[in-house]
């Protein structure tokens, strides 16, 4: 049962941020911001493709 939910956990989420130093926290924020930008770009691309497909079927 536990294995079923293991795949749902984000691999990048730290367990305890209070143990991290300031530099590591700042680097982690930067990595998260970079990942957000990557996901936003993928979302924009998929939205554009979906909108184009909708236009073909109107």
Secondary structure as UniProt FT lines:
FT   HELIX           2..6
FT   TURN            7..8
FT   TURN            11..12
FT   HELIX           17..19
FT   HELIX           22..56
//
